[in-house]
Amino acid sequence: MTDPKKEAAALREQLNRHAHLYYVLDAPELPDAEYDKLFARLSAIEAEHPELRTPDSPTQRVGGAVLEGFAKVRHKVPMLSIRTETDITSNGAAAFDARVRRELGLAADAAPIDYVCELKFDGLAINLRYEHGVLVQAATRGDGEIGEEVTQNIRTVQQIPLRLHGDKPPAVVEVRGEIYMRRDDFETLNERQRQKIAAGQKNEKVFVNPRNAAAGAVRQLDPAIAADRPLSFFAYGLGEVTPPAEGGPDWPTQFDWLQQFHAWGFPVAQQIKRASGAAELVAFHELTGRERDALPYDIDGVVYKVDSLALQKQLGFVSREPRWAVAHKYPAQEQVTEVLGIEVQVGRTGKLTPVAKLAPIFVGGVTVTNATLHNEDEVRRKDVRIGDKVIVRRAGDVIPEVVSVLPESVARPPEQRGAVFSMPSKCPVCGSDALREEDEADFRCTGGLFCGAQRKEAILHFAARRALDIEGLGDKLVEQLVDSNLIRTLPDLYKLGLTTLAGLDRMADKSARNLVDALEKSKKTTLPRFLFGLGIRHIGESTAKDLAKHFGKLDSIMDASEEALLEVNDVGPVVAKSLRTFFEQAHNREVVEQLRACGVHWEEGEPAARAPKPLAGKTFVITGTLPNLSRDEAKDKLEAAGAKVAGSVSKKTDYLVAGAEAGSKLDKAQELGVTIIDEAQMLALLPG
């Protein structure tokens, strides 16, 4: 008969080892299902024999009872703040080295000081206390002297070992580091929050930045919330440590202790380096600055520490800050400013984007006066209005964005705030209709052939090889033609003369002649190529061919109703509406007629026999993962059969196509009595 005590000990060792391989070393050796089996077995043993449950058991990571409040913890070794170097250029590194040498009384020709260069993480500082190798307490920095005990929450962080790896740990050792959240984990968390909000769950919110999300998870009273958040950890400092046992660690430098932390099972940032003298500090600052935006987590600077612990002791402290360390920041990536206005910009593809006009603010190394608000839904979700104080973020070359509105602005009476933003119904550049497609967040200008903002993109698409195939009409030439106002709409292409073209920069007589010949050649085309070349949203080559085959003539396509368009193979409601909207714009029709007048022509045929639309009038919703088709493929097939495919379940839904891991949509469908089918049943409804 198996001894429960021995089996539990063996399971704890196995699970802790595999968790370290997975969460710290990113080198898993065990499938998730096998890990889950081991975990379930240990849980069962501990449930049957509670006396075998130990503080370092993996089962203690899942959270405990909700706390009534945080206990206060007095740090045995204060968690003092590090001085911030005020010169955010690379000169700040040299200034720190000069200050250290001066404090140590070193001559100008003395050997350089050895330092450790670390990253300054943007998270929450934590002190982890281990007694005889087992985690017994975790506390926040607090005021440096007294913090809050958050042990239950910290146990949920998989990267923090519950028992130190290796032999002969000190009787007491405190490891200090940063709780943070990776950017990808943060985005996943926020997407999950948005889904909860959309499902009507109250008291849920979208988080402003990774630091707030991480700190909020640690500093709340329900450990289950912390367990549900994707928190990470880096070790970088030492607190209290007792004299080591014989043969135990007793390192003379900061860098050696960092290696020891790694040996004990803690993640330590790979970017940490030793540096000798000012020049190498400067090099580290510049290198990290260049690589900053490529890191998977946020940092706001680097930290330099004198490597020798003996020299650290000699240098001591001033005003409760160590003389032997400094935080050297980069330009702030977030700042507060005021929204002076909200304008709508039109992109090369017709997408309308609201942009906040800001009181100038220096952020992320540049002065920012504009920040994207993405789309109407985001403006309203964040409740951004003219006159508000907002947080603006810029990271590297990323377009600045408005992160959130300051609470003081939101708290103002409604009559003291600007109006709620609404996207205009007309394109601000050309006056064409601006429409939002079903299940999409973006508004788009419908004047693709006429809109000045889309002019270059429209010409390049029209000239593409699979469209009119105008050889020699590339990006740089189109840009020159448009910028010099020689081309305003597509028909202007066919009015270009040899003299005009030859007079352009980098355009020789031969190149000009070749382009004139290519333009003349392009006048003879096909109806599918011409339709595709118009750049109508959702009309690709295949759909253009189907439209030409079905109607035979361009005028028939231009005049067709949405109902008639839905009879075309592979044309669904979205494509039909896009076509109808495009040809309802008078200036789009005018461009088509002008192109015909310029000599662009094709052979037209007779309309094809009408195909049946057996699912016309039926509404489908697709959820989960289908065994053979992607959601887009399933949607295309349903729409080709005349069905409407919606994004959410309602009383108007006729069928829910449910695949593996179907979620809340399946529950909603069951609640409303909607017919639920699988992929095979869906395919059976389609025409053969």
N, C-alpha and C positions, 0 to 999 in steps of 0.2 A: 504494500500500500504506500502511495506517495506521501512524503512528509510535507504538509501544507506550508510550513515555515521555510523549508528549503526551496520548494517550488516557487513560492512568492518572491524569495530573494533572487532566484535565477531569472524569473520573469522581469523583475524590476531592472536587473542589470541589462538584460536583452533590450527592453523597451527604451531605457535611457540611452543605450549605445546607438540604437537605430534612430532615435529622435535627434541625436547629435549629428549623425551622418546626414540626415534629411534637412534639418533646419539650419545648421551651422556650416557644415562642409559642402552642402548641396551635392552629396554623392550617395543617394539612397541605395541600399542593397536588398531591401525587402519590399515587395508589393504592398500597397495600402491595405488590401484585404487580409494579408497575413498579419500585418501589424495590428489590425483591428481584432483579429482572433486572439492574439496574445494579450491585448489590452482587456478584452472581454473576460478572458480566463482569470487574469489578475484581479479584476473587479469582483468576480464571483468569489474568489478565495477570500478577499478582504471583507466582503459582505457576510460571509459565513464565519470568518474569524476576525472580528474588528480589532483584536489586539495585535494583529500582524500588520495593520496599516501604519506606514512610517511617513515622516514628513517629506522624504525624498521620493515617494511613490509617484509614478506618472499619473495615477488616478487623482492626485491632489491638484492637478493643473486645470481641472474643468470648472473651478469656481465653487464657492460655498454659499453659506447663508448671507442674506443681505445685511450689511452692517448698519448699526444705528449712528455711527460717527467714527471719525478717525482718531486713534490714540496718538498722543504726542510722543516724539522720540528725540532725546537729546543726543546729538552726534558726539561720540567720544573724541573724534578729531573733526573740528569744524569743516564744513563744506564751503570754503571761502570762494568768492567770485574772483575771476582773473581780470586783471587790468586790460582795457581795450586800447590798442594803439590808434591814436587819432588820425594819423596819416594813412589813408587807405590805399595809397600807391605803394609800389614795391619798396620805396624808401623807408617805409615803416619798419621793415625787417632789419635794415641796417641800423636804424635808430635804436632798436631794442638791443642789438649786439653791442653797440657803443655804450649803452647804459649799463649792461651787465659787466663789461670790461672795466668801466669806471668804478662800479661798486666793489669789484674785486681788487681794484688797485693795480691792474695789469699795465705793463709798459706797452708802448706802441709796437715793439718788435716781439712781444710775447706770443707764444703759440696760440692758435685760434681755439675758441671754446667749442666743445661738442654739444650739440642740441638734438632734441627729438622733435620732429615736425609732425603734427597731427591735424586732423580735420576738426572744424568747429561745427558740430552737428546742431541742427535746428529741431530740438526735441525737448524732453524733460529729464533733468538730471536725477539719478537714483543712487542710493547707497545700499548695497547688498551685504548683509552680515552673515558670515558662515562660522559655525562653531563645530570643530572637529569634522570639517568638510561638508556639513549639511546646512542648507539655507534655513535660517531661523527668523530673519527679519529683513524687510525692505522698507526704506523710508525715502520720502522726497527731500529735496534740499531745504525747503522752507526758507527761513531767514538766515540759513547757514549754521546756526546754533541748534535750532529745534525744527524738526520736520514732522511730517505725518506718516504714520505707519500704513503701508499699502501692500502688506505681504500677500494677502489673498489674491489681489489683482495681479501682482507680479508673478505669482506662481503660474498664471495662465500663459505667460510669454514663453513660447517653446524654446527660444534661443538661450534662455537663462537656465543653467544647470541647477537642479535641486540638490545635487551632491557633486562636489568637485571631483574631477577625474584624477587618477594617479594616486600615489602613496604619499604618506607623511605630510598632510596639509597642516598648516599652523592650527593651534588650538582655537584661535580667533583670527579671522582675516576679513576685512571689509573691501569689497571690490566696487569701484564706482564707475558709472558709465551713463549712457543716454538711451532712454526709450524713445523710439522714433517710428515713423511709418513710411514705408517705401512709396514712391509716387504711383506706381502701378497698383499697389494695394489700396492706396487712397482713392484712386479713380474707380476701382471695383467697389469699394465701400460706398462711395457716393452714388454710383449707379444703382446699387441695392437700395440706398435711401430714397432715391427718386422713384423707384418702383413701389416702395412702401407708401410714399406720399400719394402716388397716382392711384393706388388701391384704397385710398381713404383712411390709412392708418394715422391716427392723431399722435401728437407729441413727437413726430419724427421730423428731422431736418437734414438739409444738405450741409456738409462741413465746409468751412472757409478754406482751410489749408491743412496739410498733413500734421503740422505741429499741434494745432488745436485739437484735431481728432485724436491724436496719441495722448496728449496731456489729459484730455477730457475722459478718456477711457480709464486712465490710471487713477484720476482723482474723482471717482464716483463710488457709491457705496454698494453697488451690486456687482460682484465678481463675474457674474454671467455675462454682463455687458463687455467687460474687458476680455473675456474668453472669446467673444464673438467678433472682436476687432483684430485686424491683422497687424499686431504690434511686433516690432523688432528691437534689437539691442546691440550696442557696441560698448565694450569695456575700454576704459582709458586711464583709470586712476586708482590709487591705493588710499584707503582710510586707515583705521586701526589695524595693527598686526602685532601679534604676540611674538616673542622670540621663537624662532623655528625649532621644531623637534630636530634631534640629531640627524643630519643628512637631509633636512628639509630646505626649502628655498630661503635664501638670504642674499638678495641681489643688490649690487651697488649702484645700479643705474635704472633710470626710468624705462629705457628700451628693454632691458632684461626683464623687468616686471611685466611689460606688455607681452613678451613671449611666454612668460609664466601664465598669464591670464589665458592665453590661447591653449596652453597645455592643460589647463584646468577645465577647458571645455567652453570658454567664452569666445564669441566672435570678436575679432579685433580688425579694424579697418586695414585693408591691404595697402592703402596709400601711405601709411605711416613710414617715415624715413628718418635716418640719422643724417645730420648735417654738420659740417665743420665750418664755422665762421659765417660772416655776414653774406658773402657771395652765394653760398649754398642755401641760406634762408631765402634770399631774394629769388633764386631759381625755383625753389619749391613753391613760393607764393605765386609766381608767374605761371608755372606749369599747372598748378591746381586751378588757378583762375581760368585757364584755357579749357580745362577738362570738366569744370564745375557742372555745366549744364548736361553733360553726358552721364553724370552719376545717377544711379537709380533712386537717390534720396536727396533731400535738401541740406545744404550747408550754407552758412552765412559768413564763413571765413576759415582761417587756419589758426592753429595754436602752436607757439614755440615754447619749449621747456628746456631748461638746462638739463642735460642728461645725467650728470653725476648727482646722486643724492647727497653726497658730502658737500658739494658746492651749493646745492639747494639750501641745505641747513645753514651754511655760512652766509648766504645772501639774505635769508630770512624773509620778513614781511614788512610792508609799510601800509598803514591805514587798512589793515586786514586784507591786503592783497599781496600775493607772493611777488617778490622781486625777480624770481627766477623763471617766471612765465608771463606770456602776454598773448592776448587774442588779437589777431590781425584780420580785420574784417574786409569784405569786399563791398562795393557799392550796394546799398539796400535794394532788394528786389520788390519790396512792398513799401508804399508810402500813402499818406492821406492827402487828398486834394478835393476840389469842388467841381461839380458838374456844371459847366456853363451853358451847355446845350446838348441836344441829341439830334444828329443828322443821319440821313440814310445814304449809304454809298452803294453803287451798283458795280458788281464785279464783271470780269470779262465774259462770264457765262450767264450773266443776267441775274445772279443771286443778289438780293437786297440785304444789306447788313447794317443794323443800327450802330452808330459810332458815337461815343460820348466825347464831346469837346470839353477839355479840362483846363483848369487853371494850371499853367506850366509847373511841372514838378520834376525834380531830378531823381530818377529811379532806375536801378539796374545799369548805372553808368552813363545814361543819356537823359536829356530833358524830354519829357513826354507831354504832349498836348492832346493826343487822341488815344482812345482805348476802345477796343471792340466790345460790343454787348451781345454779339453772336446772332441772336434772333429775338423776335417778339416775346416768345415764351420765356426766354432767359431774362429779358428786361423786366417782365412782370413778376417772375419768380423772385428775383432779387429786389424788386420794387424800386428800381432806379428812376429818379426824377430830377429835373433841372433844379439846381440849387442845393442838392444833397451833398453832404460830405461822404466820400467813398474811399475805400482801400483799392489802390491800383497796383497791379503786379506785373513785373516784366522780368523774364529770365532769359538771358542770352539774346539770341536773335528772335525769340518768340514775340509775336505781336502783343503789345500791352493789353491787358484786360481788366475790367472792373470786377473785383472779387466780391465785394459786398458793400452795403450801405451802413454807415455808422449808426448805432442805435439812437444817438441824439437826433439824427435827421428823421428817422422813422417815428420817433416819439412826438414830433411836432404836430400840431393840429392840422387836419386836412387842408384847411383854407390857407395855410402857410407853406404848403408844399406844392411843387409843380404838378401838372396834370399827369394822369396815368398814360404811359406811352402806347400808341397804336401805330401799326405799320400803315403807310399810305396805300390807298387803293390804286394810285397811278405811279408809274416810274418817275422818279424825280429828274431823270436825265432827258427822257424822250416823251413822257406823257402817256405811254402805252399802259394797258391794264397791268397791274401787279397782282398776281394770284398766288394763293397757297394751295398746294395739292393736298388731297386727303392723306392723313397719316404722315405728313411731312412737317418739319418745323420751319422751313424756309419759304419766303416769298420770292417770286421770280418775275422779272420783266418779260412781257410777251412780245416785245418789239425787237426780236433778234436781228432782223435785217435792216432795222432803221435806227436802233439805239446807239448813240455815240460811244457809250461805255463798252459795248460789245463789238464794236466795229472791227477791230483787229482780229479778234477770235473768229468772227463770222466770215471774214475774207479768207483766213487761213484754212478754215474748215471747208469752205466752198472750193478752194483750190487744191484740196488734198487728193492724193492718188486715187482713192476709192470714190471720190465725188467727181468734180469736173476735170481733175488731173491736169492742172496748169503747171507744167514743169518750169522750174526756175523762180517761182513766186514763193519765197521762203520768209521766215520770221523777220529778218533784218530789212528786207526790201519792203515788206508790208508795213513795218513800223515807219520806215522812211516815207512811204507814200501817204500814210494816214497823217503822220505828224506834219508833213508839208502841205496837208489839206488838198492833195491831188485826188484822193479817193474819200468819198463820204458814204456811198452805198455801193452794193455789188455791181450795178450796171456801169459805174464809173470805170471799172476795170477795162471794159471794152471800148472806152473812149480814149484810152492812153495811146499817144502817138509815139513814133520812133524818136522824134526830136526831144520830147519830154523825158522819155526814159533814158536816153543817152546823156542827158544833162544831170542825172542823179549821181550822187557820190558813189564811187567804186562800181560804176555801171558803164562799161565800154560799149562801143557801137555793136560789136558782135553779140554781146549779152543782151543788149536792148532788142536787136533783131530776133534773137532766139525767143525772147519773151513775147514779142508781138506775134510770132508764128505760133507759139504755144497757146496764146489767147484765141487766135483764130481757129486753131484745131479743136479747142475745147468747146466751141459753139455747137459742134455736132456731138450729142451725147445720148443718153437713154433716160427714160422717165424715172427709173429707180435711182440712178446716179443723181439726177437733178433734185429729186425729192430729198435724198440723203444730204445733198450739198446745201440745202436750205437751213440745215442745223436746227430743225424743229425738235424740241425736247422729247426724248423717249423714242424718236424715230431713227432706228439704226438701219444698217444695210438690208437685213432680212425683212424687217417690217416694211421698208420702202418697196422691196420687190413684191411683197404680198399685196400692198396697196395698189401698185401698178397693175398687177395681174388681175386683181379683183375688179377695179374700176375701168382700167384701160386708158382713161384720159385724165389729164391733170385737172381740167375744169370740174369733172365729176367728183374728184377728191376734194377740191376746194369748196364745193357746194354741198357736200354730203353732211347729213345730220349725224349726231352722235349715235343714234340708233342704227343708221345705215353703216357707219364705220364699225360698229360692234359686230357686224356680220363678217368682217374680214378675218381671215385666219390669224390667230395670235394677237389680235387687237382687243384689249380689254378696256374698261372704263377710263383708266388713267391715260392711256394712249389716245383714246377717242377724244377725250376732253382736251388734251394738249393740242391735237390737230385742229379741232374746232376753234379753240381759242386763238391759235396762231392765224388762221385764215379769216377770223372775224376782225382782225386789225387791218384797217384800210391801207395803212402804209406798207404792210407785208404784201398785200395783193398788188399794190402799185409797183413794188420792187420786182415781183414776178412778171408783171406785164412789161416793165422796162427791159428786163432781161430777154424776153421774147422779141421785143422791138429791136434789140441789139443783135439779133440773129441766133440766139441760143435756141436749139430745136432738137426734137427727137421724134421717133416714130411712135404713134399711138395705136392702140388696138381696141378690140371689143371687150366689154365687161365679161368676167367669168361667171359661170353658174353660181348661184347663191348657196353657200354652205349652211347647214342647219346650226342653230344655237340652242341646244337642248336645256342649258342651265340658265337661260335668260331670266332675269327677275329673282334669281336665288342669291342669297348672301352667305358666304363661307368665312370662317375664321380658322387659321392654321396655328397650332401650338405644339411645342415639343420637337423632338428630332425624329424625322421620318426615316424609315429604313433604307430607301433607295433614292429618294428625291430630296433636293434642297428645298427650303421654303420658297425661294424665288422660282424654282422650276415648277413646283406644285401650283404656285400662284399663276404663272404664265399659262399652264394647261387649263386651269379653271376659268381664267378670264377669256381664253380663246374659245371656250364653250359657252361664253355669254354670262358667266357668273360674276358677281361682285365679291372681291376679297377684302374684308375689313380688318382693322387692327385690334378691335376689342369686341367682346361678346355683349350682345344686347338682346332685347325682346324681338328685334328684327332679324336676328341671326337664324338661318335655316339649318346650317350644318357646322359642327366643329370638327375639323380634321385633327385628331390627336395622335401625336407620336410619343416616343419615350421621354420620360421626365417632364410630362406636361404639368404645368403649375396652376396658378390661380385661375386661368381662363377655363380650365377643365372644371374646377369647382363651380365657377360662375355658370357654365353651361348646364351642369347637373342641377344647379339651383333653379334655373329658368326653364328646364325641361327641353333644352335644345338637343336635336338629334346628334349623337356623337358617333363618328365613323373613323376608321383607320385609313391608311394609304390605299390598301387594296380596294376597299369599298368606295373610296373617292374615284379611283381609276375606273371602276365599273360603271360609274355615272357618266363618264366621258364618252363621246362618240368614238366608235372603232376606227 
